[in-house]
Amino acid sequence: MEPLGTTTLFLFICVSCLFFFSAWRKRSGRGKLPPGPLAFPIIGNVLQLNLRNMSQSLHKLSVKHGPVFTVYFDSELIVLLSGYTAVKEALIDQGQEFSGRGTLPLFEKIAKGRGIIFSNGERWKQLCRFAITNLRNFGMGKKSIELRIQEEARFLVERLRNTQGRPFHPAVFLSHAIANIICSVVFGDRFDYEDKKFLTLIHLIMENKKLFGFILVQERQNDESEYTTENLARSTADLFLAGTDTISTTLRYGFLILLKYPHIEEKIHEEIDRVIGRGRIPCMADRSQMPFTDAVLHEMQRFINLVPIGVPHAVTKDIHFRQYLIPKGTTVFPFLESVLCDSKKFPNPVQFHSGHFLDENGAFKKSDFFIPFSTGKRICAGDGLARMEHSLVLTTILQNFTLKPFVDPKDIDLTAVPNFVTYVLKLYQLCVLPR
């Protein structure tokens, strides 16, 4: 009998040869794939990537291989787009060809291709159209949704007032308020902050568990329709998962920035007092008259860079992109951090600086490089709602309170902990003092 070690070595060599032959065919058989680091059999480039700080690894690879490059996660080919020009050419100029949704094993296991975020093809088109139409009907971009946000902001202010200047963790307060805005849109009403059903929902969102376990699988459906109970429930879950955690984290990180730089908060207070005063709640129409506050809100989202490598896309057919061929179905990541932290557009991008969005006269300055919600056909469907929430909740709180850090501002660390697809902010405490 052949020794086990020899058999294992022989199998390893065979698998290695097959892998490299397959990679060679992909790179030279039908066209030239983008460049990238040499991949190992079975595991691909996993050992060459820092999975705890993926954006750092990808930045180094983009410097070496250029703005369009490849890596292998296990044996799956992944194309990365780095820099504004490459991202724009793909997601906007060739938006239809890059409109597929790439797969991630964890989310595929949970979503199973259902819902808005991780669906593809005709299913995605129908569900996305359905979601946007109904969000607009419920008031997104209109006065009615603004009133819902203003209402929730008032409840949040009262809850903050009840802290009576004592230190507290803002995460729970903010996630409850933002989730309640989604509840008012989806269910037609908000919940009391102590409501048991509401707290259970929040727990499920924060734990990222599967929502809506009550789906009745024997329920009769139209087999040709994408408006199944599973798809609609998954779409609703997507709205809560994406809408609640993203904006509440942005607000929580934003308040930490203001605690670090009290002079910025002071300038926002001055602008609020001059434009809005204390007698009425802020509205979106105020934003055009508050260039400094508007610049700070944009800079918060740019600096926070919450989803640095973006959400995976996929090409819908074999396409020629620049001088390369990208095969149909290939997963493509738009490296958003490379755009939001472009040093030519945003000097010293790792530092928080409201001047990134102000011109020499102090007027607000737009930037095509501001793409925290991605861009193109698969831009986040709730980006308009998120921006309204960010603006109205933050200005309403600062209209009523002064933020007080629990430690000396110079000791506040703005560094977030990176993981595979996002940044995680450490818990902190603060106090709010009535103005």
Order of alpha helices (4+ residues) and beta strands (2+ residues): alpha-alpha-beta-beta-alpha-beta-alpha-alpha-alpha-alpha-alpha-alpha-alpha-alpha-beta-beta-beta-beta-alpha-alpha-beta-beta-beta-beta
